[in-house]
Amino acid sequence: MASRRASEDLIVDGRITVNGRVARLGNRADAATDEIAVDGTVLSTDVDLVHYLLQKPAGVICTADDPGGRPTAIELVPPEPRVWTVGRLDVETEGLLLLTNDGPMTQRLTHPSHGIEKEYLVQVQHPPAPGMLRRLREGIELDDGPTAPARVASQGEGLVRITIHEGRNRQVRRMFDAVGHPVLRLVRTRIGPLADRSLGPGEWRSLTRAEVLALDGLDLSGRDAGGAGPPGA
């Protein structure tokens, strides 16, 4: 997290807590049993935790295995330690997918009462009209209820960028179907603070320490705390 000297400065500034109490120089703590936090963000001391960011290609499924023999996202990252996907992308949707063995983080990012921003680039057959974009911004009535307002912007001929913070099954595809513009191609480009244009289809990397802390520090009231710029597409 920081050098010894920098850590002492954090303690002097009152930014470190141990089990909810502000730490003082000279206090002792056991990283295996005590909860140590910096600015309210609990630090993980489990060296076996891994967090992967994968650029999922089309045709790859997000379940652990498939009786039909289709490739899975889990097969594209190291086999040990065992990981799972945080939310899902449907088989034809491409883009960023988070895989981890971090249970508390998974629960925080996928719990129905929370909402992490997900940004998608959508290709449709015809250029979207302003009225269609307005409907998407205001919310669409679907068979499982109205969607929350979305951030939507035209990106040129037949391309739309949309940001949502719900996790319904195939939500983006259903929203565009409802306004008469079926999706031709769908790519997730951002998950909360996570984005990486350098990853090619099927490529992955480990999250940086800063990215893990950013996810741990998200204000899960619907948007990330930094306002930069999850689950089914």
C-alpha positions as CSV (number, residue, x, y, z in Angstrom):
1,M,0.0,0.0,0.0
2,A,2.8,2.4,0.9
3,S,6.3,2.7,2.2
4,R,7.0,2.5,6.0
5,R,7.5,6.3,6.2
6,A,4.4,7.0,4.0
7,S,2.4,4.6,6.2
8,E,3.4,6.5,9.3
9,D,2.3,9.7,7.7
10,L,-1.1,8.1,7.0
11,I,-1.4,7.1,10.6
12,V,-0.4,10.5,11.9
13,D,-3.1,12.0,9.7
14,G,-5.7,9.7,11.2
15,R,-6.5,8.0,7.9
16,I,-5.9,4.5,9.1
17,T,-8.4,2.5,11.2
18,V,-8.1,-0.9,12.8
19,N,-11.4,-2.6,13.5
20,G,-13.1,0.8,13.1
21,R,-10.9,2.7,15.5
22,V,-8.4,5.3,14.4
23,A,-4.9,3.9,14.6
24,R,-2.0,5.6,16.5
25,L,1.7,5.2,16.0
26,G,2.8,2.2,18.1
27,N,-0.5,0.3,18.0
28,R,-0.3,-3.3,17.0
29,A,-2.5,-5.2,14.6
30,D,-2.7,-8.7,13.2
31,A,-3.3,-8.6,9.4
32,A,-4.8,-12.1,9.6
33,T,-7.6,-11.2,12.1
34,D,-7.9,-7.4,12.2
35,E,-9.7,-5.2,9.7
36,I,-7.3,-2.5,8.5
37,A,-8.7,0.3,6.4
38,V,-7.3,3.4,4.6
39,D,-9.8,6.3,4.2
40,G,-12.6,3.8,5.0
41,T,-11.5,1.2,2.3
42,V,-10.7,-2.2,3.9
43,L,-7.3,-3.5,2.7
44,S,-7.2,-7.2,1.6
45,T,-4.3,-9.2,3.0
46,D,-5.3,-12.4,1.3
47,V,-2.4,-13.0,-1.2
48,D,-4.5,-15.7,-2.9
49,L,-7.1,-13.3,-4.2
50,V,-7.0,-12.6,-7.9
51,H,-8.9,-10.1,-10.1
52,Y,-8.8,-10.5,-13.9
53,L,-10.1,-8.2,-16.6
54,L,-11.0,-10.1,-19.7
55,Q,-12.0,-8.9,-23.2
56,K,-14.6,-11.6,-23.9
57,P,-15.1,-12.5,-27.6
58,A,-18.4,-13.3,-29.2
59,G,-19.3,-17.0,-28.9
60,V,-17.9,-17.4,-25.4
61,I,-20.2,-18.1,-22.5
62,C,-20.0,-17.0,-18.9
63,T,-21.0,-20.2,-17.2
64,A,-18.4,-22.5,-15.6
65,D,-19.0,-25.3,-18.2
66,D,-21.2,-26.0,-21.1
67,P,-22.7,-29.4,-22.0
68,G,-22.6,-28.3,-25.7
69,G,-18.9,-27.8,-25.6
70,R,-18.9,-24.1,-26.2
71,P,-15.8,-22.2,-25.0
72,T,-16.1,-20.5,-21.6
73,A,-14.7,-17.2,-20.3
74,I,-13.1,-19.1,-17.4
75,E,-11.1,-21.2,-19.8
76,L,-9.4,-18.0,-21.1
77,V,-7.7,-17.1,-17.7
78,P,-5.3,-19.1,-15.5
79,P,-6.9,-22.3,-14.1
80,E,-5.6,-21.8,-10.6
81,P,-6.9,-20.4,-8.3
82,R,-10.5,-21.1,-9.4
83,V,-12.4,-18.0,-10.3
84,W,-15.9,-17.0,-11.4
85,T,-17.4,-14.2,-13.5
86,V,-18.8,-11.1,-11.8
87,G,-22.1,-10.8,-13.6
88,R,-22.5,-12.1,-17.1
89,L,-22.4,-11.1,-20.8
90,D,-24.6,-13.1,-23.1
91,V,-22.9,-15.4,-25.6
92,E,-22.9,-12.9,-28.5
93,T,-22.0,-9.9,-26.5
94,E,-18.3,-8.9,-26.5
95,G,-16.3,-6.8,-24.1
96,L,-14.9,-6.3,-20.7
97,L,-15.7,-9.0,-18.0
98,L,-14.4,-9.2,-14.5
99,L,-13.4,-12.6,-13.1
100,T,-12.2,-13.1,-9.5
101,N,-12.2,-15.4,-6.4
102,D,-13.0,-12.4,-4.2
103,G,-16.4,-13.2,-2.7
104,P,-17.0,-9.9,-0.8
105,M,-16.2,-7.8,-3.9
106,T,-18.5,-10.0,-6.0
107,Q,-21.4,-9.6,-3.6
108,R,-20.9,-5.9,-3.5
109,L,-20.8,-5.5,-7.3
110,T,-23.7,-7.8,-8.1
111,H,-26.2,-7.3,-5.3
112,P,-29.6,-6.2,-6.7
113,S,-29.7,-3.2,-4.3
114,H,-26.5,-1.9,-5.8
115,G,-25.7,-0.6,-9.3
116,I,-22.4,-0.2,-10.9
117,E,-22.2,1.7,-14.2
118,K,-21.7,-0.4,-17.3
119,E,-20.9,1.3,-20.6
120,Y,-21.6,-0.3,-24.0
121,L,-21.0,0.5,-27.6
122,V,-24.0,-0.6,-29.7
123,Q,-24.1,-1.1,-33.5
124,V,-27.6,-0.9,-35.0
125,Q,-28.6,-1.1,-38.7
126,H,-30.0,2.4,-39.2
127,P,-28.8,5.8,-37.7
128,P,-30.8,6.4,-34.5
129,A,-33.3,9.3,-34.5
130,P,-33.2,11.9,-31.7
131,G,-36.5,10.7,-30.5
132,M,-35.2,7.2,-30.1
133,L,-32.2,8.4,-28.1
134,R,-34.5,10.5,-25.9
135,R,-36.7,7.4,-25.1
136,L,-33.6,5.4,-24.1
137,R,-32.5,8.3,-21.8
138,E,-35.9,8.5,-20.1
139,G,-36.3,4.8,-19.6
140,I,-38.0,2.0,-21.5
141,E,-40.9,-0.1,-20.5
142,L,-39.9,-3.8,-20.7
143,D,-41.8,-6.9,-19.7
144,D,-40.1,-6.9,-16.3
145,G,-40.8,-3.2,-15.6
146,P,-39.4,0.1,-16.7
147,T,-35.7,0.7,-17.0
148,A,-33.9,3.4,-15.1
149,P,-32.8,6.5,-17.2
150,A,-29.6,5.8,-19.2
151,R,-26.9,8.0,-20.5
152,V,-27.0,7.8,-24.3
153,A,-25.0,9.4,-27.1
154,S,-24.8,8.9,-30.8
155,Q,-21.3,8.0,-32.0
156,G,-21.9,8.3,-35.7
157,E,-23.5,6.1,-38.4
158,G,-25.4,3.3,-36.6
159,L,-23.3,3.5,-33.4
160,V,-24.7,4.4,-30.0
161,R,-22.9,4.6,-26.6
162,I,-25.1,3.8,-23.7
163,T,-24.4,3.7,-19.9
164,I,-26.7,1.8,-17.5
165,H,-26.4,0.8,-13.9
166,E,-28.9,-2.1,-13.8
167,G,-28.1,-5.8,-14.3
168,R,-31.1,-7.3,-16.0
169,N,-30.8,-10.2,-18.4
170,R,-30.0,-9.0,-22.0
171,Q,-31.1,-5.5,-20.9
172,V,-29.4,-3.4,-23.6
173,R,-30.6,-5.7,-26.4
174,R,-34.1,-5.6,-25.1
175,M,-34.1,-1.8,-24.8
176,F,-33.0,-1.4,-28.4
177,D,-35.5,-4.0,-29.6
178,A,-38.2,-1.9,-27.8
179,V,-37.4,1.2,-29.8
180,G,-37.2,-0.6,-33.1
181,H,-33.4,-0.8,-33.5
182,P,-32.3,-4.5,-33.0
183,V,-28.7,-4.8,-32.0
184,L,-26.2,-6.0,-34.6
185,R,-23.2,-5.9,-32.4
186,L,-22.8,-5.1,-28.7
187,V,-19.5,-4.4,-26.9
188,R,-19.1,-3.6,-23.2
189,T,-16.3,-0.9,-22.9
190,R,-16.4,0.0,-19.2
191,I,-17.3,-1.6,-15.8
192,G,-17.4,1.2,-13.2
193,P,-13.8,2.6,-13.2
194,L,-12.4,-0.3,-15.3
195,A,-11.6,0.3,-19.0
196,D,-8.8,-0.9,-21.2
197,R,-8.8,-0.3,-25.0
198,S,-5.5,-2.2,-25.4
199,L,-7.0,-5.7,-24.7
200,G,-7.7,-7.7,-27.8
201,P,-10.4,-10.4,-28.0
202,G,-9.6,-13.2,-25.6
203,E,-6.9,-11.3,-23.9
204,W,-6.8,-10.6,-20.1
205,R,-4.7,-8.9,-17.4
206,S,-4.7,-8.7,-13.7
207,L,-6.2,-5.6,-12.1
208,T,-3.7,-3.2,-10.6
209,R,-3.7,-2.5,-6.9
210,A,-5.2,0.9,-7.6
211,E,-8.0,-0.6,-9.6
212,V,-8.9,-3.1,-6.9
213,L,-8.9,-0.2,-4.3
214,A,-11.1,1.8,-6.7
215,L,-13.7,-1.1,-6.9
216,D,-13.6,-1.5,-3.1
217,G,-14.2,2.2,-2.7
218,L,-17.2,2.5,-5.1
219,D,-20.2,4.3,-3.8
220,L,-22.7,1.6,-4.9
221,S,-25.8,3.8,-4.9
222,G,-26.0,3.6,-8.6
223,R,-22.8,5.2,-9.8
224,D,-19.2,5.1,-8.9
225,A,-18.0,7.7,-6.5
226,G,-15.8,9.4,-9.1
227,G,-18.6,9.7,-11.6
228,A,-16.3,8.2,-14.3
229,G,-17.6,8.6,-17.6
230,P,-21.5,-5.6,-14.2
231,P,-24.3,-8.2,-15.2
232,G,-26.4,-9.0,-18.2
233,A,-26.2,-7.1,-21.4
